[in-house]
Amino acid sequence: MNTDDTANLVFEALAYAVAGQGDDAARHLITIGSQSDDNRMYGVCCAIAAAGEHMLCQLYGERAPRPEHGDMWVLKQLQPGAMDSDPPKAFAARFLVAYCNKDNQTTLALFAAALASEGDQYVDSVCALLVMVAGISRLAIDEKRGGQR
């Protein structure tokens, strides 16, 4: 699979996830994962996070942090330790925030840690990133429509 094919499948997976068609989104992610090496999958995570960053900027508008001006996106847990019980969800949130902050070292470290994890945690982490970005995308779309569905 070449990079254009991968990009198209990532876009389609995200579109399916935003539309609430999880089975189709999963099918696309399985296709991508089965035909990609670790480097390409890191790029897939970055592409998903880029879509998340775009939608977060849409949601926050002029209030969005601008890392190029020293602003930073932050992750604040409303309940300390809340993400400890869900490592894939923690990966998704931390990866997205690091990506939005242009922190390549952290995104690489998070990806490497997920890749080295036990069992299905790596796959679950990539899926959690897609689900999180799909949720942010749905929220941004709803906000743009004025909260109407």
Backbone as a printed PyTorch tensor [residue, N CA C, xyz], in Angstrom:
tensor([[[  0.8440,  -1.1680,   0.0000],
         [  0.0000,   0.0000,   0.0000],
         [  0.8960,   1.2380,   0.0000]],

        [[  0.6210,   2.1890,  -0.8770],
         [  1.4230,   3.4070,  -0.9120],
         [  0.8310,   4.4550,   0.0430]],

        [[  1.5200,   5.5670,   0.1950],
         [  1.0820,   6.5670,   1.1630],
         [ -0.2450,   7.2080,   0.7730]],

        [[ -0.5070,   7.3560,  -0.5260],
         [ -1.7970,   7.9140,  -0.9450],
         [ -2.9450,   6.9840,  -0.5590]],

        [[ -2.7450,   5.6840,  -0.7560],
         [ -3.7700,   4.7080,  -0.3540],
         [ -3.9960,   4.7580,   1.1540]],

        [[ -2.9040,   4.8410,   1.8930],
         [ -3.0120,   4.9220,   3.3520],
         [ -3.7680,   6.1810,   3.7520]],

        [[ -3.4110,   7.3040,   3.1600],
         [ -4.0760,   8.5770,   3.4870],
         [ -5.5670,   8.4960,   3.1990]],

        [[ -5.9220,   7.9240,   2.0720],
         [ -7.3440,   7.7880,   1.7400],
         [ -8.0820,   6.9090,   2.7360]],

        [[ -7.4390,   5.8120,   3.1430],
         [ -8.0720,   4.9200,   4.1190],
         [ -8.2050,   5.5850,   5.4840]],

        [[ -7.2150,   6.3710,   5.8820],
         [ -7.3050,   7.1030,   7.1510],
         [ -8.4620,   8.0900,   7.0950]],

        [[ -8.5570,   8.8320,   6.0060],
         [ -9.6420,   9.7920,   5.8460],
         [-10.9960,   9.0840,   5.8950]],

        [[-11.1110,   7.9650,   5.2000],
         [-12.3730,   7.2180,   5.1940],
         [-12.6860,   6.6430,   6.5710]],

        [[-11.6630,   6.1310,   7.2610],
         [-11.8840,   5.5950,   8.6140],
         [-12.4030,   6.6840,   9.5350]],

        [[-11.8200,   7.8560,   9.4490],
         [-12.2750,   8.9660,  10.2830],
         [-13.6930,   9.3850,   9.9030]],

        [[-13.9810,   9.4390,   8.6160],
         [-15.3310,   9.8010,   8.1750],
         [-16.3550,   8.7960,   8.6890]],

        [[-16.0360,   7.5170,   8.6010],
         [-16.9380,   6.4930,   9.1300],
         [-17.1070,   6.6390,  10.6410]],

        [[-16.0140,   6.8880,  11.3400],
         [-16.0890,   7.0300,  12.7980],
         [-16.9420,   8.2420,  13.1840]],

        [[-16.7730,   9.3550,  12.4840],
         [-17.5660,  10.5550,  12.7610],
         [-19.0480,  10.2820,  12.5020]],

        [[-19.3290,   9.4880,  11.4770],
         [-20.7120,   9.1520,  11.1300],
         [-21.3030,   8.0890,  12.0570]],

        [[-20.4890,   7.5840,  12.9780],
         [-20.9800,   6.5690,  13.9040],
         [-21.0080,   5.1680,  13.3320]],

        [[-20.2800,   4.9560,  12.2460],
         [-20.2220,   3.6400,  11.6020],
         [-18.9230,   2.9530,  12.0080]],

        [[-18.9050,   2.5000,  13.2630],
         [-17.7100,   1.9330,  13.8590],
         [-17.1740,   0.7070,  13.1490]],

        [[-18.0610,  -0.1490,  12.6580],
         [-17.5900,  -1.3580,  11.9740],
         [-16.8050,  -1.0160,  10.7180]],

        [[-17.3040,  -0.0370,   9.9640],
         [-16.5960,   0.3680,   8.7450],
         [-15.2730,   1.0570,   9.0800]],

        [[-15.2840,   1.8940,  10.1310],
         [-14.0420,   2.5510,  10.5600],
         [-13.0200,   1.5040,  10.9810]],

        [[-13.4620,   0.5180,  11.7430],
         [-12.5650,  -0.5500,  12.2010],
         [-12.0160,  -1.3470,  11.0270]],

        [[-12.8620,  -1.6290,  10.0440],
         [-12.4190,  -2.3750,   8.8710],
         [-11.2950,  -1.6280,   8.1570]],

        [[-11.4280,  -0.3150,   8.0480],
         [-10.3820,   0.4780,   7.4030],
         [ -9.0980,   0.4750,   8.2320]],

        [[ -9.2310,   0.6010,   9.5470],
         [ -8.0360,   0.5680,  10.3950],
         [ -7.3360,  -0.7870,  10.3280]],

        [[ -8.1070,  -1.8550,  10.2610],
         [ -7.5210,  -3.1960,  10.1390],
         [ -6.7470,  -3.3070,   8.8300]],

        [[ -7.3160,  -2.7900,   7.7500],
         [ -6.6370,  -2.8130,   6.4520],
         [ -5.3290,  -2.0310,   6.5280]],

        [[ -5.3930,  -0.8490,   7.1240],
         [ -4.1860,  -0.0260,   7.2530],
         [ -3.1430,  -0.7570,   8.0870]],

        [[ -3.5560,  -1.2410,   9.2510],
         [ -2.6200,  -1.8890,  10.1670],
         [ -1.9820,  -3.1400,   9.6070]],

        [[ -2.7590,  -3.9000,   8.8530],
         [ -2.2220,  -5.1560,   8.3160],
         [ -1.2410,  -4.9330,   7.1690]],

        [[ -1.2650,  -3.7400,   6.5870],
         [ -0.3910,  -3.4680,   5.4460],
         [  0.6260,  -2.3590,   5.7300]],

        [[  0.8420,  -2.0900,   7.0100],
         [  1.7400,  -0.9940,   7.3690],
         [  2.7910,  -1.4520,   8.3650]],

        [[  3.9450,  -0.8040,   8.2880],
         [  4.9710,  -1.0460,   9.2970],
         [  4.8010,  -0.0170,  10.4160]],

        [[  5.6640,  -0.0870,  11.4110],
         [  5.5550,   0.8030,  12.5670],
         [  5.6690,   2.2700,  12.1740]],

        [[  6.5660,   2.5840,  11.2420],
         [  6.7420,   3.9720,  10.8110],
         [  5.4780,   4.5160,  10.1700]],

        [[  4.8520,   3.7210,   9.3350],
         [  3.6250,   4.1700,   8.6860],
         [  2.5070,   4.3330,   9.7140]],

        [[  2.4390,   3.4240,  10.6910],
         [  1.3880,   3.5330,  11.7070],
         [  1.5930,   4.7650,  12.5870]],

        [[  2.8410,   5.1420,  12.8260],
         [  3.0890,   6.3960,  13.5360],
         [  2.5330,   7.5500,  12.7060]],

        [[  2.7750,   7.5180,  11.4090],
         [  2.2300,   8.5430,  10.5190],
         [  0.7120,   8.5570,  10.5200]],

        [[  0.1000,   7.3810,  10.5970],
         [ -1.3650,   7.2850,  10.6770],
         [ -1.8530,   7.9750,  11.9480]],

        [[ -1.1790,   7.7000,  13.0640],
         [ -1.5680,   8.3560,  14.3210],
         [ -1.4160,   9.8690,  14.2150]],

        [[ -0.3490,  10.3180,  13.5710],
         [ -0.1470,  11.7560,  13.3810],
         [ -1.2300,  12.3550,  12.4840]],

        [[ -1.6240,  11.6260,  11.4480],
         [ -2.6850,  12.1170,  10.5560],
         [ -4.0100,  12.2410,  11.3130]],

        [[ -4.3150,  11.2530,  12.1310],
         [ -5.5430,  11.3030,  12.9310],
         [ -5.4620,  12.4830,  13.9020]],

        [[ -4.3080,  12.6370,  14.5510],
         [ -4.1410,  13.7410,  15.4950],
         [ -4.2170,  15.0980,  14.7900]],

        [[ -3.7280,  15.1850,  13.5600],
         [ -3.8220,  16.4380,  12.7980],
         [ -5.2790,  16.8190,  12.5750]],

        [[ -6.1060,  15.8220,  12.2730],
         [ -7.5360,  16.0900,  12.1200],
         [ -8.1220,  16.5580,  13.4510]],

        [[ -7.6830,  15.9410,  14.5440],
         [ -8.1440,  16.3600,  15.8650],
         [ -7.7310,  17.7800,  16.1880]],

        [[ -6.4940,  18.1160,  15.8650],
         [ -6.0150,  19.4800,  16.0990],
         [ -6.8490,  20.4860,  15.3090]],

        [[ -7.1160,  20.1690,  14.0630],
         [ -7.9270,  21.0580,  13.2310],
         [ -9.3050,  21.2810,  13.8550]],

        [[ -9.9220,  20.1990,  14.3120],
         [-11.2560,  20.3200,  14.8880],
         [-11.2350,  21.0290,  16.2400]],

        [[-10.1820,  20.8120,  17.0360],
         [-10.0630,  21.5580,  18.2880],
         [ -9.9380,  23.0540,  18.0060]],

        [[ -9.1570,  23.4040,  16.9880],
         [ -9.0250,  24.8160,  16.6050],
         [-10.3530,  25.3820,  16.1250]],

        [[-11.1410,  24.5590,  15.4330],
         [-12.4770,  24.9910,  15.0150],
         [-13.3590,  25.2590,  16.2290]],

        [[-13.2800,  24.3740,  17.2100],
         [-14.0890,  24.5300,  18.4220],
         [-13.7020,  25.7700,  19.2170]],

        [[-12.4010,  25.9840,  19.3920],
         [-11.9420,  27.0670,  20.2520],
         [-11.7550,  28.3860,  19.5190]],

        [[-11.6870,  28.3520,  18.2050],
         [-11.5470,  29.5780,  17.4350],
         [-10.3470,  30.4080,  17.8710]],

        [[-10.5880,  31.6850,  18.1130],
         [ -9.5180,  32.6030,  18.5080],
         [ -8.9370,  32.2830,  19.8830]],

        [[ -9.6650,  31.5060,  20.6830],
         [ -9.1830,  31.1370,  22.0270],
         [ -8.2320,  29.9390,  21.9940]],

        [[ -8.0700,  29.3210,  20.8480],
         [ -7.2010,  28.1370,  20.7440],
         [ -5.7540,  28.5210,  21.0370]],

        [[ -5.0680,  27.6750,  21.8080],
         [ -3.6400,  27.9330,  22.0470],
         [ -2.8700,  27.9320,  20.7300]],

        [[ -1.8450,  28.7530,  20.6800],
         [ -0.9980,  28.8130,  19.4940],
         [  0.4250,  28.4950,  19.9060]],

        [[  0.8120,  27.2010,  19.7450],
         [  2.1640,  26.7990,  20.1750],
         [  3.2810,  27.6390,  19.5680]],

        [[  3.0620,  28.1260,  18.3540],
         [  4.1070,  28.9440,  17.7150],
         [  4.3130,  30.2750,  18.4540]],

        [[  3.3630,  30.6380,  19.3270],
         [  3.5030,  31.8470,  20.1510],
         [  3.7820,  31.5120,  21.6120]],

        [[  4.1200,  30.2570,  21.8670],
         [  4.4260,  29.8470,  23.2290],
         [  3.2300,  29.3220,  24.0130]],

        [[  2.0370,  29.3760,  23.4210],
         [  0.8610,  28.8180,  24.0840],
         [  0.9440,  27.2960,  24.0210]],

        [[  0.2530,  26.6500,  24.9290],
         [  0.2550,  25.1880,  24.9290],
         [ -1.1500,  24.6560,  25.1830]],

        [[ -1.4280,  23.5360,  24.5490],
         [ -2.6140,  22.7710,  24.8770],
         [ -2.2720,  21.9800,  26.1380]],

        [[ -3.2380,  21.8230,  27.0210],
         [ -2.9970,  21.0620,  28.2430],
         [ -4.0980,  20.0330,  28.4290]],

        [[ -3.7440,  19.0070,  29.1360],
         [ -4.6810,  17.9450,  29.4770],
         [ -4.9060,  18.0380,  30.9750]],

        [[ -6.1360,  18.3010,  31.3590],
         [ -6.4510,  18.4110,  32.7760],
         [ -7.4590,  17.3310,  33.1250]],

        [[ -7.0680,  16.4760,  34.0420],
         [ -7.9830,  15.4460,  34.5140],
         [ -8.8620,  16.0400,  35.5970]],

        [[-10.1490,  15.9390,  35.4220],
         [-11.0610,  16.4690,  36.4230],
         [-11.0270,  15.6340,  37.6930]],

        [[-10.7160,  14.3690,  37.5290],
         [-10.5580,  13.4640,  38.6650],
         [ -9.1500,  12.8810,  38.5770]],

        [[ -8.2640,  13.2270,  39.5110],
         [ -6.8890,  12.7250,  39.4490],
         [ -6.8390,  11.2020,  39.3080]],

        [[ -6.0270,  10.7600,  38.3700],
         [ -5.8560,   9.3310,  38.1440],
         [ -6.9410,   8.6970,  37.3080]],

        [[ -7.8630,   9.4970,  36.7720],
         [ -9.0020,   8.9500,  36.0250],
         [ -8.5670,   8.1270,  34.8120]],

        [[ -7.4830,   8.5080,  34.1790],
         [ -7.0580,   7.7940,  32.9730],
         [ -6.1860,   6.5850,  33.2700]],

        [[ -5.7630,   6.4320,  34.5070],
         [ -4.8880,   5.3170,  34.8560],
         [ -5.5110,   3.9620,  34.5660]],

        [[ -6.8210,   3.8890,  34.6590],
         [ -7.4940,   2.6040,  34.4470],
         [ -7.7680,   2.3140,  32.9750]],

        [[ -7.4800,   3.2640,  32.0920],
         [ -7.7490,   3.0850,  30.6630],
         [ -6.5380,   3.5560,  29.8450]],

        [[ -5.4750,   2.7360,  29.7910],
         [ -4.2610,   3.1550,  29.0740],
         [ -4.4910,   3.5650,  27.6090]],

        [[ -5.3440,   2.8790,  26.8380],
         [ -5.5570,   3.3440,  25.4610],
         [ -6.1610,   4.7430,  25.3910]],

        [[ -7.1050,   5.0360,  26.2700],
         [ -7.7130,   6.3730,  26.2910],
         [ -6.6800,   7.4140,  26.7300]],

        [[ -5.8340,   7.0390,  27.6890],
         [ -4.7630,   7.9350,  28.1290],
         [ -3.7950,   8.2000,  26.9780]],

        [[ -3.4360,   7.1440,  26.2370],
         [ -2.5710,   7.3110,  25.0690],
         [ -3.1960,   8.3120,  24.1020]],

        [[ -4.4690,   8.1220,  23.8030],
         [ -5.1450,   8.9740,  22.8200],
         [ -5.1010,  10.4410,  23.2420]],

        [[ -5.4550,  10.7080,  24.4790],
         [ -5.4820,  12.0870,  24.9590],
         [ -4.0820,  12.6920,  24.9790]],

        [[ -3.1340,  11.9400,  25.4870],
         [ -1.7660,  12.4580,  25.5950],
         [ -1.1250,  12.6340,  24.2260]],

        [[ -1.3690,  11.6880,  23.3180],
         [ -0.8130,  11.7940,  21.9710],
         [ -1.3810,  13.0250,  21.2730]],

        [[ -2.6910,  13.2210,  21.3790],
         [ -3.3330,  14.3570,  20.7260],
         [ -2.7870,  15.6740,  21.2710]],

        [[ -2.6820,  15.7870,  22.5760],
         [ -2.1670,  17.0190,  23.1750],
         [ -0.7150,  17.2520,  22.7540]],

        [[  0.1010,  16.2100,  22.8050],
         [  1.5020,  16.3590,  22.3880],
         [  1.5890,  16.7650,  20.9200]],

        [[  0.7670,  16.1600,  20.0750],
         [  0.7770,  16.5040,  18.6550],
         [  0.3850,  17.9740,  18.4750]],

        [[ -0.6770,  18.3830,  19.1520],
         [ -1.1300,  19.7760,  19.0410],
         [ -0.0610,  20.7590,  19.4950]],

        [[  0.7680,  20.3470,  20.4530],
         [  1.8510,  21.1950,  20.9510],
         [  3.1300,  21.0780,  20.1250]],

        [[  3.0640,  20.3230,  19.0420],
         [  4.2340,  20.1200,  18.1590],
         [  5.3880,  19.4420,  18.9030]],

        [[  5.0460,  18.5880,  19.8670],
         [  6.0340,  17.8970,  20.6900],
         [  6.2990,  16.5080,  20.0960]],

        [[  7.1390,  16.4740,  19.0800],
         [  7.4240,  15.2250,  18.3660],
         [  8.0870,  14.1770,  19.2480]],

        [[  8.9350,  14.6030,  20.1650],
         [  9.5970,  13.6330,  21.0450],
         [  8.5730,  12.8840,  21.8940]],

        [[  7.5940,  13.6120,  22.3920],
         [  6.5770,  12.9650,  23.2260],
         [  5.6720,  12.0710,  22.3900]],

        [[  5.2810,  12.5160,  21.1990],
         [  4.4270,  11.6460,  20.3730],
         [  5.1650,  10.3640,  20.0240]],

        [[  6.4450,  10.4780,  19.6990],
         [  7.2370,   9.2810,  19.3940],
         [  7.3600,   8.3610,  20.6060]],

        [[  7.5900,   8.9440,  21.7790],
         [  7.7160,   8.1350,  23.0010],
         [  6.3950,   7.4540,  23.3440]],

        [[  5.2950,   8.1720,  23.2150],
         [  3.9820,   7.5750,  23.4920],
         [  3.6880,   6.4360,  22.5220]],

        [[  3.9950,   6.6570,  21.2480],
         [  3.7640,   5.6230,  20.2470],
         [  4.6250,   4.4000,  20.5330]],

        [[  5.8890,   4.6230,  20.8500],
         [  6.7970,   3.5030,  21.1490],
         [  6.3090,   2.7270,  22.3680]],

        [[  5.8310,   3.4230,  23.3700],
         [  5.3250,   2.7510,  24.5770],
         [  4.0800,   1.9280,  24.2530]],

        [[  3.1940,   2.4860,  23.4350],
         [  1.9830,   1.7310,  23.0440],
         [  2.3790,   0.5040,  22.2320]],

        [[  3.3320,   0.6750,  21.3480],
         [  3.7920,  -0.4260,  20.5020],
         [  4.4040,  -1.5500,  21.3350]],

        [[  5.0850,  -1.1990,  22.4030],
         [  5.7460,  -2.1870,  23.2530],
         [  4.8160,  -2.7680,  24.3220]],

        [[  3.5870,  -2.2970,  24.3660],
         [  2.6630,  -2.7320,  25.4200],
         [  2.2100,  -4.1750,  25.2160]],

        [[  1.6390,  -4.7130,  26.2390],
         [  1.1670,  -6.0970,  26.2480],
         [ -0.1760,  -6.2410,  25.5260]],

        [[ -0.4030,  -7.3980,  24.9680],
         [ -1.7080,  -7.7500,  24.3940],
         [ -2.1670,  -6.8150,  23.2930]],

        [[ -3.4210,  -6.4480,  23.3750],
         [ -4.0440,  -5.6220,  22.3340],
         [ -3.9690,  -4.1320,  22.6360]],

        [[ -3.1870,  -3.7440,  23.6190],
         [ -3.1770,  -2.3410,  24.0320],
         [ -2.7540,  -1.4060,  22.8960]],

        [[ -1.8080,  -1.8200,  22.0540],
         [ -1.3790,  -0.9750,  20.9340],
         [ -2.5460,  -0.7320,  19.9750]],

        [[ -3.2130,  -1.8050,  19.5790],
         [ -4.3550,  -1.6810,  18.6650],
         [ -5.4500,  -0.8530,  19.3220]],

        [[ -5.7240,  -1.1240,  20.5840],
         [ -6.7440,  -0.3750,  21.3080],
         [ -6.3870,   1.1060,  21.4070]],

        [[ -5.0970,   1.4000,  21.5290],
         [ -4.6520,   2.7910,  21.6320],
         [ -4.8810,   3.5500,  20.3280]],

        [[ -4.5550,   2.9280,  19.2040],
         [ -4.7980,   3.5710,  17.9070],
         [ -6.3030,   3.7680,  17.7060]],

        [[ -7.0860,   2.7660,  18.0670],
         [ -8.5460,   2.8840,  17.9530],
         [ -9.0780,   3.9880,  18.8620]],

        [[ -8.5430,   4.0790,  20.0740],
         [ -8.9840,   5.1140,  21.0110],
         [ -8.6840,   6.5070,  20.4670]],

        [[ -7.5480,   6.6610,  19.7920],
         [ -7.2170,   7.9470,  19.1750],
         [ -8.2420,   8.2910,  18.1010]],

        [[ -8.5830,   7.3210,  17.2700],
         [ -9.5880,   7.5590,  16.2310],
         [-10.9320,   7.9220,  16.8500]],

        [[-11.3380,   7.2060,  17.8740],
         [-12.6290,   7.4630,  18.5400],
         [-12.6280,   8.8580,  19.1660]],

        [[-11.5250,   9.2210,  19.8190],
         [-11.4590,  10.5380,  20.4560],
         [-11.5660,  11.6560,  19.4240]],

        [[-10.8350,  11.5180,  18.3320],
         [-10.8640,  12.5490,  17.2920],
         [-12.2390,  12.5810,  16.6170]],

        [[-12.8540,  11.4310,  16.4430],
         [-14.2120,  11.4050,  15.8670],
         [-15.1820,  12.1410,  16.7820]],

        [[-15.0570,  11.9430,  18.0830],
         [-15.9290,  12.6380,  19.0330],
         [-15.7200,  14.1460,  18.9940]],

        [[-14.4640,  14.5770,  18.9500],
         [-14.1620,  16.0050,  18.8470],
         [-14.7140,  16.5570,  17.5370]],

        [[-14.5850,  15.7840,  16.4730],
         [-15.0800,  16.2100,  15.1620],
         [-16.5980,  16.3700,  15.1720]],

        [[-17.2790,  15.4000,  15.7720],
         [-18.7480,  15.5120,  15.8610],
         [-19.1470,  16.7450,  16.6520]],

        [[-18.4610,  17.0120,  17.7460],
         [-18.7450,  18.1900,  18.5550],
         [-18.5260,  19.4670,  17.7530]],

        [[-17.4170,  19.5360,  17.0230],
         [-17.1260,  20.7200,  16.2110],
         [-18.1730,  20.9110,  15.1210]],

        [[-18.5930,  19.8260,  14.4990],
         [-19.6150,  19.9080,  13.4570],
         [-20.9380,  20.3730,  14.0500]],

        [[-21.2990,  19.8140,  15.2030],
         [-22.5410,  20.2360,  15.8650],
         [-22.4880,  21.7120,  16.2510]],

        [[-21.3430,  22.1610,  16.7620],
         [-21.1890,  23.5700,  17.1330],
         [-21.3400,  24.4710,  15.9130]],

        [[-20.7620,  24.0620,  14.8050],
         [-20.8420,  24.8630,  13.5840],
         [-22.2840,  24.9740,  13.1040]],

        [[-23.0330,  23.9100,  13.2970],
         [-24.4660,  23.9060,  12.9210],
         [-25.3250,  24.6260,  13.9370]],

        [[-24.7210,  25.1140,  14.9820],
         [-25.4910,  25.8060,  16.0100],
         [-26.1320,  24.8470,  16.9940]],

        [[-25.5410,  23.6850,  17.1620],
         [-26.0710,  22.7040,  18.1120],
         [-27.2240,  21.8970,  17.5760]],

        [[-27.5640,  22.0920,  16.3140],
         [-28.6780,  21.3400,  15.7010],
         [-28.1680,  20.0420,  15.1340]],

        [[-29.0260,  19.0440,  15.1710],
         [-28.6720,  17.7570,  14.5600],
         [-29.5980,  17.4670,  13.4310]]])
